[in-house]
Amino acid sequence: MTAPLKHSDPITVDVALGERGYDIIIGRDVLPSLGARVAALRPGARTAIVTDRTVAKYWLEPTEASLAAAGIATSRVVVEEGEGSKTYAGLEQAQAKSFNAGTTLLGYGNPGFSNVGCTITTPSSFAGTTPTNCIANNRRLEEITVGFWQNLYKGDYGRVAAGAEYEYIRRQAFAGLGGAPSTDDNIVMTSLRWYPF
């Protein structure tokens, strides 16, 4: 069993994801410091609070008050409880806008860009850079996400919950030399969590 946290002892959990990393602050009475923490991380940031109606009843106004005290503009999105609110589907599509300056290809979605290497896996495919033979500007992205959480145990020793999420992403690129490559990604994530308090 985890010892109770003192009011002055919040725990910081570092989620190490490189440039996308972030901290999770766990403790009692830490919500009033939210605004100051966000302002220190991102001066001038605007925020959106996404929550369901049950959580909003208790925590939405204190959260907004903390952000407002730090001068942070915020908007709210309150959804219904249940699994239906955990389902997301989206579609993004861009229009090409390109031109050439002599022999230099410029713009977005230029039909002269090379896509001939997009179907060939090489070490540079995992380097995080765009190879010159696979420009593949995004033309269309489609995504759908569904998931759920289920309490397995809830009692004197806290709560144990299991969750799963499925995500489908389809990416289509603008046509260029070598065609218009596309990909279909299927992602499954599972989680088993224990909440001691």
N, C-alpha and C positions, 0 to 999 in steps of 0.2 A: 504494500500500500504506500502511496506517495504521501510524504509529510505535507501538511497544509502550508500553503505559501503565506509568508508574512506580507502585510500591505506594502512594505518597502522593498520587497524582493521580487520584482517581475523577472521572468526568464525570457531571454532572447534566443530564438532558434534561427540559425542562419540557413536559409535554403539556397544551397550553392548551385546556381545555374549560370555561372559566368556573368555575362552582361545582363542576363535576365534574372539574376539573383535578387532575393529580397529577404527581409527579416519578418518573423512572426513574434509578436510580443504576447506572452502569456502571464496573466496575473490578476490580482484583484484591484479594482478601481483604477485601471489603466485607461479607460475610455476617455476621461477628460483630457488626457495628454495627446489624443489622436491628432487634433488640429495642429498643435505645435510640432509634432513629429513629421506630419505631411509637409508643413511649411518649410521645415529644415531640409527635407529631402528635395522638394520641388517648389522653390519660390514662385509664386504667381500661378500655381496649378489650379485647375478647376476639377471638380469631382462629381461623380454620379454614384448614388447609393442604391444598390439593387438588393431588395429583401422581400420576404413574403409577409403577409398580413399579420401573422402571429408574432414574428420577431419584431416587426415594425411597431406593434402596440407597446413594446417595452423599451426598445433601443433606438428607434429612428430619431426621435426628437433629441435625446441626449447626444447622439452622434452629430446631428446637424448643428447643435449648439456648440459643440467642441470645435467643429470646423469653422463656424461663423466667428467664434472668438479669436481665431487665428487669421481672420480675413480671407478665408477660402470660400469661394462661391461653390454652391452645390445644387444638384437637382436630384429628385427621387424617382425611383421606378419600383412600385409595389405590385407584386404579383400574387396570385392565389397560391395557397398551400398545395402540396401534392406533387406527384411525379410529372403531371402535365406541364408544370412550369419549368421543369428541368430539360425539356426538349427544345432544341434550337435548330432552325433551318435558315440558311441564308444564301444569297446569290449576289455576287459582285461582277460587274462587267465594265470594261474600259473601251474607249474608242481610240483608234490609232490616230496619231498626229505626228507625221514625219516629213522630212525633207532632206535633200542632198545639197551639199556645198561642194561643187566639183565632184571629186571622187569620194568625199567623206560622207558617210551615212550618219544622219542625225535624227533625233526625235524618238518617239515611242511607237513600237509596232511597225517599224520600217520593213517593207517586204524584201529589202536587200540584205537585211541582217542574216547571218549564217546560223542555221539550226542543224547542220549536218552531223554534228558530234553529240547531239542530245540523246541518242539511243546507244551510246558507247560509254561504258563505265571504265574510268581510269582513276588513278590516284587523285587527280585534280578534282574529280567529282565530289570528293569529301573534304576539300580544302576550304569551302565556304566562299570561294570566289567565282566569278562568272567567266568561264573560258570563252575565248574569241569565236570558237566554232559552235557555241550553244548559247545564243543570246536569249531566245525563248521568252520574250516579254509576255507577261500575263495578259490574256484577253478575257478570260472568264474563270471564276472560282465558284464552285458550288459546295456547300457543306451542310451536313445534318448531324446533330448530336443528340443522343438520348442517354439517360442514365437514371440511377435510383440509389437510395440509401435505405437500409433496413436495420432496425435495432435488433441485435441478437441477445443482448442482456441489458437490463436497466435495474439497478438496485443499490444496495448499501456500498458496493465497491465501485460505483461509477456507472459508466455505460460503454458497451461494446457495440460498434456498428460496422456493417459491411456495405460496401458500395461498388458499383460497376458503371462503366461508361463506354459507349461505342460511338465512334466518330467516323464519318465517311467524307472524304474530300476528293473532289475531282477538279483538276487544273487543266485548262486548255490555253495554249499559247497562240500568239499571232503567227500566221504563216510567214515563212521566210525561205531562204535557200535550204533545201532539204526537207521542206514540209512544215506541218504544224504539229509539234509534239504535244502529247497529253499524258496525264498520269491519273491513276485511281489509287487512293490510299485508304486502307481500312485500319483503324486504330482501336485497340481494346485496352482499357485501363481498369485495374481493380484496386481496392483499398480495404484494409481492415484496421479500424481505429479503436483505441481505448481512451475514453475521457474520464479521468479520475475524479473530476468535480463538476 
